[in-house]
Amino acid sequence: MEEKRACGVVREVLGMTVERRTLINHLTHFRKEFRLPNRLRGMLVRHPDMFYVSIKGQRDSVFLVEDYDDNGFCL
């Protein structure tokens, strides 16, 4: 139940961003306030129907899947 709530919180936060994406490191700044799990990246990877995790260099970005079409354009 806790993971379901955490997924909903991350979904809402990403929904408020313009590009519907952010760095996972930015989300970890709010870990205590939103009671997010310590292994946030692992939680995001376990839900590919909701989130897409991209690894680019040393940074991991998370995208909200429902706001992108099949060609990768933001709706």
N, CA, C and O atoms as a Maestro MAE file, in Angstrom:
{
 s_m_m2io_version
 :::
 2.0.0
}

f_m_ct {
 s_m_title
 :::
 protein
 m_atom[300] {
  # First column is atom index #
  i_m_mmod_type
  r_m_x_coord
  r_m_y_coord
  r_m_z_coord
  i_m_residue_number
  s_m_chain_name
  s_m_pdb_residue_name
  s_m_pdb_atom_name
  i_m_atomic_number
  :::
  1 25 0.820 -1.193 0.000 1 A "MET " " N  " 7
  2 3 0.000 0.000 0.000 1 A "MET " " CA " 6
  3 2 0.864 1.257 0.000 1 A "MET " " C  " 6
  4 15 0.520 2.260 -0.625 1 A "MET " " O  " 8
  5 25 1.986 1.190 0.705 2 A "GLU " " N  " 7
  6 3 2.882 2.347 0.771 2 A "GLU " " CA " 6
  7 2 3.475 2.664 -0.601 2 A "GLU " " C  " 6
  8 15 3.615 3.832 -0.964 2 A "GLU " " O  " 8
  9 25 3.824 1.622 -1.365 3 A "GLU " " N  " 7
  10 3 4.387 1.856 -2.693 3 A "GLU " " CA " 6
  11 2 3.340 2.437 -3.637 3 A "GLU " " C  " 6
  12 15 3.663 3.270 -4.483 3 A "GLU " " O  " 8
  13 25 2.116 2.014 -3.503 4 A "LYS " " N  " 7
  14 3 1.037 2.548 -4.339 4 A "LYS " " CA " 6
  15 2 0.857 4.049 -4.081 4 A "LYS " " C  " 6
  16 15 0.669 4.826 -5.017 4 A "LYS " " O  " 8
  17 25 0.916 4.448 -2.811 5 A "ARG " " N  " 7
  18 3 0.798 5.852 -2.458 5 A "ARG " " CA " 6
  19 2 1.986 6.645 -2.986 5 A "ARG " " C  " 6
  20 15 1.819 7.751 -3.501 5 A "ARG " " O  " 8
  21 25 3.189 6.079 -2.859 6 A "ALA " " N  " 7
  22 3 4.397 6.754 -3.337 6 A "ALA " " CA " 6
  23 2 4.357 6.937 -4.854 6 A "ALA " " C  " 6
  24 15 4.774 7.979 -5.358 6 A "ALA " " O  " 8
  25 25 3.863 5.942 -5.585 7 A "CYS " " N  " 7
  26 3 3.719 6.067 -7.040 7 A "CYS " " CA " 6
  27 2 2.743 7.185 -7.388 7 A "CYS " " C  " 6
  28 15 2.972 7.950 -8.325 7 A "CYS " " O  " 8
  29 25 1.658 7.275 -6.633 8 A "GLY " " N  " 7
  30 3 0.684 8.344 -6.868 8 A "GLY " " CA " 6
  31 2 1.268 9.717 -6.607 8 A "GLY " " C  " 6
  32 15 0.980 10.665 -7.337 8 A "GLY " " O  " 8
  33 25 2.086 9.832 -5.571 9 A "VAL " " N  " 7
  34 3 2.724 11.119 -5.252 9 A "VAL " " CA " 6
  35 2 3.684 11.521 -6.365 9 A "VAL " " C  " 6
  36 15 3.671 12.669 -6.810 9 A "VAL " " O  " 8
  37 25 4.517 10.584 -6.820 10 A "VAL " " N  " 7
  38 3 5.470 10.890 -7.893 10 A "VAL " " CA " 6
  39 2 4.724 11.228 -9.173 10 A "VAL " " C  " 6
  40 15 5.133 12.132 -9.902 10 A "VAL " " O  " 8
  41 25 3.646 10.526 -9.456 11 A "ARG " " N  " 7
  42 3 2.835 10.818 -10.654 11 A "ARG " " CA " 6
  43 2 2.283 12.236 -10.605 11 A "ARG " " C  " 6
  44 15 2.308 12.944 -11.612 11 A "ARG " " O  " 8
  45 25 1.786 12.656 -9.451 12 A "GLU " " N  " 7
  46 3 1.250 14.017 -9.309 12 A "GLU " " CA " 6
  47 2 2.349 15.071 -9.444 12 A "GLU " " C  " 6
  48 15 2.140 16.112 -10.067 12 A "GLU " " O  " 8
  49 25 3.508 14.802 -8.866 13 A "VAL " " N  " 7
  50 3 4.623 15.759 -8.973 13 A "VAL " " CA " 6
  51 2 5.060 15.900 -10.423 13 A "VAL " " C  " 6
  52 15 5.275 17.015 -10.899 13 A "VAL " " O  " 8
  53 25 5.195 14.781 -11.132 14 A "LEU " " N  " 7
  54 3 5.582 14.849 -12.538 14 A "LEU " " CA " 6
  55 2 4.500 15.519 -13.376 14 A "LEU " " C  " 6
  56 15 4.805 16.206 -14.352 14 A "LEU " " O  " 8
  57 25 3.246 15.325 -13.004 15 A "GLY " " N  " 7
  58 3 2.147 15.966 -13.723 15 A "GLY " " CA " 6
  59 2 2.161 17.478 -13.600 15 A "GLY " " C  " 6
  60 15 1.617 18.175 -14.457 15 A "GLY " " O  " 8
  61 25 2.775 17.992 -12.549 16 A "MET " " N  " 7
  62 3 2.855 19.443 -12.357 16 A "MET " " CA " 6
  63 2 4.021 20.076 -13.109 16 A "MET " " C  " 6
  64 15 4.079 21.299 -13.234 16 A "MET " " O  " 8
  65 25 4.956 19.261 -13.612 17 A "THR " " N  " 7
  66 3 6.081 19.819 -14.354 17 A "THR " " CA " 6
  67 2 5.678 20.054 -15.807 17 A "THR " " C  " 6
  68 15 4.775 19.395 -16.323 17 A "THR " " O  " 8
  69 25 6.342 20.982 -16.450 18 A "VAL " " N  " 7
  70 3 6.004 21.336 -17.831 18 A "VAL " " CA " 6
  71 2 6.308 20.190 -18.788 18 A "VAL " " C  " 6
  72 15 5.488 19.864 -19.646 18 A "VAL " " O  " 8
  73 25 7.473 19.582 -18.647 19 A "GLU " " N  " 7
  74 3 7.897 18.537 -19.579 19 A "GLU " " CA " 6
  75 2 7.499 17.134 -19.136 19 A "GLU " " C  " 6
  76 15 7.778 16.170 -19.849 19 A "GLU " " O  " 8
  77 25 6.856 16.994 -17.981 20 A "ARG " " N  " 7
  78 3 6.418 15.708 -17.440 20 A "ARG " " CA " 6
  79 2 7.602 14.779 -17.177 20 A "ARG " " C  " 6
  80 15 7.497 13.560 -17.313 20 A "ARG " " O  " 8
  81 25 8.737 15.386 -16.795 21 A "ARG " " N  " 7
  82 3 9.923 14.609 -16.462 21 A "ARG " " CA " 6
  83 2 10.784 15.397 -15.502 21 A "ARG " " C  " 6
  84 15 10.667 16.618 -15.398 21 A "ARG " " O  " 8
  85 25 11.652 14.687 -14.800 22 A "THR " " N  " 7
  86 3 12.612 15.315 -13.903 22 A "THR " " CA " 6
  87 2 13.714 14.314 -13.595 22 A "THR " " C  " 6
  88 15 13.601 13.133 -13.922 22 A "THR " " O  " 8
  89 25 14.764 14.786 -12.973 23 A "LEU " " N  " 7
  90 3 15.831 13.899 -12.527 23 A "LEU " " CA " 6
  91 2 15.392 13.205 -11.244 23 A "LEU " " C  " 6
  92 15 14.729 13.806 -10.399 23 A "LEU " " O  " 8
  93 25 15.760 11.957 -11.107 24 A "ILE " " N  " 7
  94 3 15.409 11.226 -9.886 24 A "ILE " " CA " 6
  95 2 16.054 11.898 -8.675 24 A "ILE " " C  " 6
  96 15 15.481 11.890 -7.585 24 A "ILE " " O  " 8
  97 25 17.238 12.479 -8.858 25 A "ASN " " N  " 7
  98 3 17.900 13.186 -7.753 25 A "ASN " " CA " 6
  99 2 17.043 14.341 -7.241 25 A "ASN " " C  " 6
  100 15 17.053 14.631 -6.044 25 A "ASN " " O  " 8
  101 25 16.310 14.995 -8.119 26 A "HIS " " N  " 7
  102 3 15.438 16.083 -7.683 26 A "HIS " " CA " 6
  103 2 14.295 15.561 -6.822 26 A "HIS " " C  " 6
  104 15 13.885 16.217 -5.864 26 A "HIS " " O  " 8
  105 25 13.784 14.390 -7.158 27 A "LEU " " N  " 7
  106 3 12.702 13.800 -6.363 27 A "LEU " " CA " 6
  107 2 13.183 13.381 -4.977 27 A "LEU " " C  " 6
  108 15 12.425 13.438 -4.009 27 A "LEU " " O  " 8
  109 25 14.444 12.960 -4.886 28 A "THR " " N  " 7
  110 3 14.945 12.509 -3.584 28 A "THR " " CA " 6
  111 2 15.063 13.652 -2.588 28 A "THR " " C  " 6
  112 15 15.135 13.403 -1.384 28 A "THR " " O  " 8
  113 25 15.086 14.894 -3.052 29 A "HIS " " N  " 7
  114 3 15.106 16.038 -2.141 29 A "HIS " " CA " 6
  115 2 13.823 16.106 -1.305 29 A "HIS " " C  " 6
  116 15 13.816 16.674 -0.212 29 A "HIS " " O  " 8
  117 25 12.749 15.528 -1.823 30 A "PHE " " N  " 7
  118 3 11.454 15.566 -1.139 30 A "PHE " " CA " 6
  119 2 11.117 14.236 -0.465 30 A "PHE " " C  " 6
  120 15 9.963 13.995 -0.110 30 A "PHE " " O  " 8
  121 25 12.107 13.385 -0.291 31 A "ARG " " N  " 7
  122 3 11.875 12.047 0.250 31 A "ARG " " CA " 6
  123 2 11.207 12.099 1.625 31 A "ARG " " C  " 6
  124 15 10.255 11.360 1.880 31 A "ARG " " O  " 8
  125 25 11.690 12.948 2.491 32 A "LYS " " N  " 7
  126 3 11.162 12.991 3.852 32 A "LYS " " CA " 6
  127 2 9.745 13.588 3.877 32 A "LYS " " C  " 6
  128 15 8.862 13.059 4.552 32 A "LYS " " O  " 8
  129 25 9.530 14.686 3.144 33 A "GLU " " N  " 7
  130 3 8.227 15.349 3.154 33 A "GLU " " CA " 6
  131 2 7.121 14.481 2.563 33 A "GLU " " C  " 6
  132 15 6.002 14.461 3.076 33 A "GLU " " O  " 8
  133 25 7.435 13.758 1.477 34 A "PHE " " N  " 7
  134 3 6.437 12.937 0.797 34 A "PHE " " CA " 6
  135 2 6.477 11.475 1.236 34 A "PHE " " C  " 6
  136 15 5.725 10.654 0.710 34 A "PHE " " O  " 8
  137 25 7.346 11.140 2.193 35 A "ARG " " N  " 7
  138 3 7.517 9.768 2.684 35 A "ARG " " CA " 6
  139 2 7.762 8.788 1.530 35 A "ARG " " C  " 6
  140 15 7.107 7.750 1.428 35 A "ARG " " O  " 8
  141 25 8.717 9.141 0.666 36 A "LEU " " N  " 7
  142 3 9.076 8.286 -0.461 36 A "LEU " " CA " 6
  143 2 10.071 7.229 0.008 36 A "LEU " " C  " 6
  144 15 10.812 7.469 0.961 36 A "LEU " " O  " 8
  145 25 10.104 6.067 -0.640 37 A "PRO " " N  " 7
  146 3 11.015 5.002 -0.198 37 A "PRO " " CA " 6
  147 2 12.474 5.361 -0.457 37 A "PRO " " C  " 6
  148 15 12.778 6.183 -1.320 37 A "PRO " " O  " 8
  149 25 13.363 4.741 0.294 38 A "ASN " " N  " 7
  150 3 14.794 4.976 0.117 38 A "ASN " " CA " 6
  151 2 15.274 4.512 -1.247 38 A "ASN " " C  " 6
  152 15 16.168 5.122 -1.833 38 A "ASN " " O  " 8
  153 25 14.698 3.456 -1.745 39 A "ARG " " N  " 7
  154 3 15.063 2.939 -3.066 39 A "ARG " " CA " 6
  155 2 14.052 3.430 -4.103 39 A "ARG " " C  " 6
  156 15 13.305 2.645 -4.687 39 A "ARG " " O  " 8
  157 25 14.049 4.736 -4.315 40 A "LEU " " N  " 7
  158 3 13.075 5.378 -5.199 40 A "LEU " " CA " 6
  159 2 13.234 4.919 -6.647 40 A "LEU " " C  " 6
  160 15 12.243 4.638 -7.322 40 A "LEU " " O  " 8
  161 25 14.476 4.843 -7.126 41 A "ARG " " N  " 7
  162 3 14.701 4.424 -8.507 41 A "ARG " " CA " 6
  163 2 14.168 3.013 -8.744 41 A "ARG " " C  " 6
  164 15 13.567 2.746 -9.784 41 A "ARG " " O  " 8
  165 25 14.382 2.117 -7.797 42 A "GLY " " N  " 7
  166 3 13.882 0.750 -7.918 42 A "GLY " " CA " 6
  167 2 12.371 0.702 -7.997 42 A "GLY " " C  " 6
  168 15 11.808 -0.087 -8.756 42 A "GLY " " O  " 8
  169 25 11.709 1.547 -7.213 43 A "MET " " N  " 7
  170 3 10.254 1.609 -7.251 43 A "MET " " CA " 6
  171 2 9.777 2.089 -8.614 43 A "MET " " C  " 6
  172 15 8.811 1.551 -9.158 43 A "MET " " O  " 8
  173 25 10.443 3.093 -9.170 44 A "LEU " " N  " 7
  174 3 10.042 3.628 -10.473 44 A "LEU " " CA " 6
  175 2 10.246 2.596 -11.580 44 A "LEU " " C  " 6
  176 15 9.420 2.489 -12.486 44 A "LEU " " O  " 8
  177 25 11.332 1.841 -11.515 45 A "VAL " " N  " 7
  178 3 11.617 0.814 -12.525 45 A "VAL " " CA " 6
  179 2 10.592 -0.318 -12.446 45 A "VAL " " C  " 6
  180 15 10.275 -0.928 -13.467 45 A "VAL " " O  " 8
  181 25 10.075 -0.605 -11.266 46 A "ARG " " N  " 7
  182 3 9.082 -1.686 -11.107 46 A "ARG " " CA " 6
  183 2 7.720 -1.321 -11.692 46 A "ARG " " C  " 6
  184 15 6.843 -2.180 -11.772 46 A "ARG " " O  " 8
  185 25 7.523 -0.075 -12.099 47 A "HIS " " N  " 7
  186 3 6.236 0.359 -12.644 47 A "HIS " " CA " 6
  187 2 6.421 0.971 -14.038 47 A "HIS " " C  " 6
  188 15 6.233 2.175 -14.218 47 A "HIS " " O  " 8
  189 25 6.793 0.133 -15.032 48 A "PRO " " N  " 7
  190 3 7.028 0.669 -16.380 48 A "PRO " " CA " 6
  191 2 5.761 1.153 -17.067 48 A "PRO " " C  " 6
  192 15 5.844 1.888 -18.051 48 A "PRO " " O  " 8
  193 25 4.594 0.763 -16.576 49 A "ASP " " N  " 7
  194 3 3.343 1.249 -17.160 49 A "ASP " " CA " 6
  195 2 3.078 2.696 -16.776 49 A "ASP " " C  " 6
  196 15 2.306 3.376 -17.450 49 A "ASP " " O  " 8
  197 25 3.700 3.180 -15.708 50 A "MET " " N  " 7
  198 3 3.513 4.560 -15.251 50 A "MET " " CA " 6
  199 2 4.714 5.454 -15.541 50 A "MET " " C  " 6
  200 15 4.560 6.623 -15.893 50 A "MET " " O  " 8
  201 25 5.933 4.882 -15.387 51 A "PHE " " N  " 7
  202 3 7.147 5.693 -15.470 51 A "PHE " " CA " 6
  203 2 8.155 5.063 -16.421 51 A "PHE " " C  " 6
  204 15 8.260 3.841 -16.521 51 A "PHE " " O  " 8
  205 25 8.892 5.919 -17.114 52 A "TYR " " N  " 7
  206 3 10.024 5.477 -17.928 52 A "TYR " " CA " 6
  207 2 11.275 6.081 -17.308 52 A "TYR " " C  " 6
  208 15 11.359 7.298 -17.143 52 A "TYR " " O  " 8
  209 25 12.243 5.249 -16.964 53 A "VAL " " N  " 7
  210 3 13.488 5.716 -16.364 53 A "VAL " " CA " 6
  211 2 14.569 5.667 -17.431 53 A "VAL " " C  " 6
  212 15 14.845 4.613 -18.005 53 A "VAL " " O  " 8
  213 25 15.175 6.819 -17.691 54 A "SER " " N  " 7
  214 3 16.222 6.939 -18.690 54 A "SER " " CA " 6
  215 2 17.544 7.200 -17.990 54 A "SER " " C  " 6
  216 15 17.632 8.043 -17.098 54 A "SER " " O  " 8
  217 25 18.564 6.472 -18.401 55 A "ILE " " N  " 7
  218 3 19.896 6.667 -17.841 55 A "ILE " " CA " 6
  219 2 20.743 7.371 -18.892 55 A "ILE " " C  " 6
  220 15 21.003 6.819 -19.961 55 A "ILE " " O  " 8
  221 25 21.170 8.586 -18.586 56 A "LYS " " N  " 7
  222 3 21.990 9.357 -19.513 56 A "LYS " " CA " 6
  223 2 23.215 9.830 -18.741 56 A "LYS " " C  " 6
  224 15 23.128 10.745 -17.923 56 A "LYS " " O  " 8
  225 25 24.333 9.214 -19.000 57 A "GLY " " N  " 7
  226 3 25.551 9.554 -18.268 57 A "GLY " " CA " 6
  227 2 25.422 9.124 -16.822 57 A "GLY " " C  " 6
  228 15 25.123 7.962 -16.545 57 A "GLY " " O  " 8
  229 25 25.640 10.030 -15.910 58 A "GLN " " N  " 7
  230 3 25.548 9.744 -14.485 58 A "GLN " " CA " 6
  231 2 24.180 10.113 -13.917 58 A "GLN " " C  " 6
  232 15 23.958 9.969 -12.714 58 A "GLN " " O  " 8
  233 25 23.269 10.581 -14.753 59 A "ARG " " N  " 7
  234 3 21.977 11.067 -14.279 59 A "ARG " " CA " 6
  235 2 20.845 10.162 -14.737 59 A "ARG " " C  " 6
  236 15 20.833 9.690 -15.874 59 A "ARG " " O  " 8
  237 25 19.905 9.927 -13.852 60 A "ASP " " N  " 7
  238 3 18.710 9.153 -14.186 60 A "ASP " " CA " 6
  239 2 17.524 10.105 -14.253 60 A "ASP " " C  " 6
  240 15 17.254 10.840 -13.303 60 A "ASP " " O  " 8
  241 25 16.821 10.086 -15.372 61 A "SER " " N  " 7
  242 3 15.616 10.896 -15.527 61 A "SER " " CA " 6
  243 2 14.407 9.982 -15.462 61 A "SER " " C  " 6
  244 15 14.472 8.820 -15.862 61 A "SER " " O  " 8
  245 25 13.311 10.510 -14.958 62 A "VAL " " N  " 7
  246 3 12.066 9.753 -14.922 62 A "VAL " " CA " 6
  247 2 11.021 10.540 -15.717 62 A "VAL " " C  " 6
  248 15 10.870 11.749 -15.541 62 A "VAL " " O  " 8
  249 25 10.310 9.838 -16.586 63 A "PHE " " N  " 7
  250 3 9.284 10.413 -17.445 63 A "PHE " " CA " 6
  251 2 7.934 9.825 -17.070 63 A "PHE " " C  " 6
  252 15 7.852 8.663 -16.672 63 A "PHE " " O  " 8
  253 25 6.892 10.604 -17.190 64 A "LEU " " N  " 7
  254 3 5.535 10.126 -16.988 64 A "LEU " " CA " 6
  255 2 5.049 9.556 -18.315 64 A "LEU " " C  " 6
  256 15 4.822 10.314 -19.259 64 A "LEU " " O  " 8
  257 25 4.887 8.244 -18.408 65 A "VAL " " N  " 7
  258 3 4.606 7.555 -19.664 65 A "VAL " " CA " 6
  259 2 3.311 8.024 -20.302 65 A "VAL " " C  " 6
  260 15 3.253 8.172 -21.523 65 A "VAL " " O  " 8
  261 25 2.281 8.259 -19.523 66 A "GLU " " N  " 7
  262 3 0.961 8.574 -20.089 66 A "GLU " " CA " 6
  263 2 0.921 9.902 -20.832 66 A "GLU " " C  " 6
  264 15 -0.024 10.148 -21.581 66 A "GLU " " O  " 8
  265 25 1.910 10.760 -20.651 67 A "ASP " " N  " 7
  266 3 1.910 12.055 -21.319 67 A "ASP " " CA " 6
  267 2 2.769 12.097 -22.573 67 A "ASP " " C  " 6
  268 15 2.998 13.172 -23.128 67 A "ASP " " O  " 8
  269 25 3.252 10.937 -23.032 68 A "TYR " " N  " 7
  270 3 4.048 10.862 -24.251 68 A "TYR " " CA " 6
  271 2 3.393 9.888 -25.224 68 A "TYR " " C  " 6
  272 15 2.853 8.856 -24.824 68 A "TYR " " O  " 8
  273 25 3.451 10.240 -26.535 69 A "ASP " " N  " 7
  274 3 2.881 9.339 -27.532 69 A "ASP " " CA " 6
  275 2 3.929 8.311 -27.967 69 A "ASP " " C  " 6
  276 15 5.028 8.276 -27.412 69 A "ASP " " O  " 8
  277 25 3.596 7.477 -28.954 70 A "ASP " " N  " 7
  278 3 4.496 6.414 -29.396 70 A "ASP " " CA " 6
  279 2 5.774 6.941 -30.047 70 A "ASP " " C  " 6
  280 15 6.780 6.234 -30.094 70 A "ASP " " O  " 8
  281 25 5.743 8.179 -30.549 71 A "ASN " " N  " 7
  282 3 6.904 8.769 -31.195 71 A "ASN " " CA " 6
  283 2 7.790 9.528 -30.211 71 A "ASN " " C  " 6
  284 15 8.831 10.056 -30.603 71 A "ASN " " O  " 8
  285 25 7.398 9.591 -28.948 72 A "GLY " " N  " 7
  286 3 8.204 10.251 -27.938 72 A "GLY " " CA " 6
  287 2 7.910 11.729 -27.755 72 A "GLY " " C  " 6
  288 15 8.675 12.436 -27.098 72 A "GLY " " O  " 8
  289 25 6.811 12.203 -28.328 73 A "PHE " " N  " 7
  290 3 6.460 13.619 -28.193 73 A "PHE " " CA " 6
  291 2 5.505 13.807 -27.031 73 A "PHE " " C  " 6
  292 15 4.625 12.980 -26.790 73 A "PHE " " O  " 8
  293 25 5.691 14.907 -26.312 74 A "CYS " " N  " 7
  294 3 4.836 15.227 -25.171 74 A "CYS " " CA " 6
  295 2 3.457 15.639 -25.682 74 A "CYS " " C  " 6
  296 15 3.346 16.432 -26.617 74 A "CYS " " O  " 8
  297 25 2.425 15.104 -25.071 75 A "LEU " " N  " 7
  298 3 1.048 15.412 -25.498 75 A "LEU " " CA " 6
  299 2 0.577 16.735 -24.932 75 A "LEU " " C  " 6
  300 15 -0.554 17.149 -25.188 75 A "LEU " " O  " 8
  :::
 }
 m_bond[299] {
  # First column is bond index #
  i_m_from
  i_m_to
  i_m_order
  :::
  1 1 2 1
  2 2 3 1
  3 3 4 2
  4 3 5 1
  5 5 6 1
  6 6 7 1
  7 7 8 2
  8 7 9 1
  9 9 10 1
  10 10 11 1
  11 11 12 2
  12 11 13 1
  13 13 14 1
  14 14 15 1
  15 15 16 2
  16 15 17 1
  17 17 18 1
  18 18 19 1
  19 19 20 2
  20 19 21 1
  21 21 22 1
  22 22 23 1
  23 23 24 2
  24 23 25 1
  25 25 26 1
  26 26 27 1
  27 27 28 2
  28 27 29 1
  29 29 30 1
  30 30 31 1
  31 31 32 2
  32 31 33 1
  33 33 34 1
  34 34 35 1
  35 35 36 2
  36 35 37 1
  37 37 38 1
  38 38 39 1
  39 39 40 2
  40 39 41 1
  41 41 42 1
  42 42 43 1
  43 43 44 2
  44 43 45 1
  45 45 46 1
  46 46 47 1
  47 47 48 2
  48 47 49 1
  49 49 50 1
  50 50 51 1
  51 51 52 2
  52 51 53 1
  53 53 54 1
  54 54 55 1
  55 55 56 2
  56 55 57 1
  57 57 58 1
  58 58 59 1
  59 59 60 2
  60 59 61 1
  61 61 62 1
  62 62 63 1
  63 63 64 2
  64 63 65 1
  65 65 66 1
  66 66 67 1
  67 67 68 2
  68 67 69 1
  69 69 70 1
  70 70 71 1
  71 71 72 2
  72 71 73 1
  73 73 74 1
  74 74 75 1
  75 75 76 2
  76 75 77 1
  77 77 78 1
  78 78 79 1
  79 79 80 2
  80 79 81 1
  81 81 82 1
  82 82 83 1
  83 83 84 2
  84 83 85 1
  85 85 86 1
  86 86 87 1
  87 87 88 2
  88 87 89 1
  89 89 90 1
  90 90 91 1
  91 91 92 2
  92 91 93 1
  93 93 94 1
  94 94 95 1
  95 95 96 2
  96 95 97 1
  97 97 98 1
  98 98 99 1
  99 99 100 2
  100 99 101 1
  101 101 102 1
  102 102 103 1
  103 103 104 2
  104 103 105 1
  105 105 106 1
  106 106 107 1
  107 107 108 2
  108 107 109 1
  109 109 110 1
  110 110 111 1
  111 111 112 2
  112 111 113 1
  113 113 114 1
  114 114 115 1
  115 115 116 2
  116 115 117 1
  117 117 118 1
  118 118 119 1
  119 119 120 2
  120 119 121 1
  121 121 122 1
  122 122 123 1
  123 123 124 2
  124 123 125 1
  125 125 126 1
  126 126 127 1
  127 127 128 2
  128 127 129 1
  129 129 130 1
  130 130 131 1
  131 131 132 2
  132 131 133 1
  133 133 134 1
  134 134 135 1
  135 135 136 2
  136 135 137 1
  137 137 138 1
  138 138 139 1
  139 139 140 2
  140 139 141 1
  141 141 142 1
  142 142 143 1
  143 143 144 2
  144 143 145 1
  145 145 146 1
  146 146 147 1
  147 147 148 2
  148 147 149 1
  149 149 150 1
  150 150 151 1
  151 151 152 2
  152 151 153 1
  153 153 154 1
  154 154 155 1
  155 155 156 2
  156 155 157 1
  157 157 158 1
  158 158 159 1
  159 159 160 2
  160 159 161 1
  161 161 162 1
  162 162 163 1
  163 163 164 2
  164 163 165 1
  165 165 166 1
  166 166 167 1
  167 167 168 2
  168 167 169 1
  169 169 170 1
  170 170 171 1
  171 171 172 2
  172 171 173 1
  173 173 174 1
  174 174 175 1
  175 175 176 2
  176 175 177 1
  177 177 178 1
  178 178 179 1
  179 179 180 2
  180 179 181 1
  181 181 182 1
  182 182 183 1
  183 183 184 2
  184 183 185 1
  185 185 186 1
  186 186 187 1
  187 187 188 2
  188 187 189 1
  189 189 190 1
  190 190 191 1
  191 191 192 2
  192 191 193 1
  193 193 194 1
  194 194 195 1
  195 195 196 2
  196 195 197 1
  197 197 198 1
  198 198 199 1
  199 199 200 2
  200 199 201 1
  201 201 202 1
  202 202 203 1
  203 203 204 2
  204 203 205 1
  205 205 206 1
  206 206 207 1
  207 207 208 2
  208 207 209 1
  209 209 210 1
  210 210 211 1
  211 211 212 2
  212 211 213 1
  213 213 214 1
  214 214 215 1
  215 215 216 2
  216 215 217 1
  217 217 218 1
  218 218 219 1
  219 219 220 2
  220 219 221 1
  221 221 222 1
  222 222 223 1
  223 223 224 2
  224 223 225 1
  225 225 226 1
  226 226 227 1
  227 227 228 2
  228 227 229 1
  229 229 230 1
  230 230 231 1
  231 231 232 2
  232 231 233 1
  233 233 234 1
  234 234 235 1
  235 235 236 2
  236 235 237 1
  237 237 238 1
  238 238 239 1
  239 239 240 2
  240 239 241 1
  241 241 242 1
  242 242 243 1
  243 243 244 2
  244 243 245 1
  245 245 246 1
  246 246 247 1
  247 247 248 2
  248 247 249 1
  249 249 250 1
  250 250 251 1
  251 251 252 2
  252 251 253 1
  253 253 254 1
  254 254 255 1
  255 255 256 2
  256 255 257 1
  257 257 258 1
  258 258 259 1
  259 259 260 2
  260 259 261 1
  261 261 262 1
  262 262 263 1
  263 263 264 2
  264 263 265 1
  265 265 266 1
  266 266 267 1
  267 267 268 2
  268 267 269 1
  269 269 270 1
  270 270 271 1
  271 271 272 2
  272 271 273 1
  273 273 274 1
  274 274 275 1
  275 275 276 2
  276 275 277 1
  277 277 278 1
  278 278 279 1
  279 279 280 2
  280 279 281 1
  281 281 282 1
  282 282 283 1
  283 283 284 2
  284 283 285 1
  285 285 286 1
  286 286 287 1
  287 287 288 2
  288 287 289 1
  289 289 290 1
  290 290 291 1
  291 291 292 2
  292 291 293 1
  293 293 294 1
  294 294 295 1
  295 295 296 2
  296 295 297 1
  297 297 298 1
  298 298 299 1
  299 299 300 2
  :::
 }
}
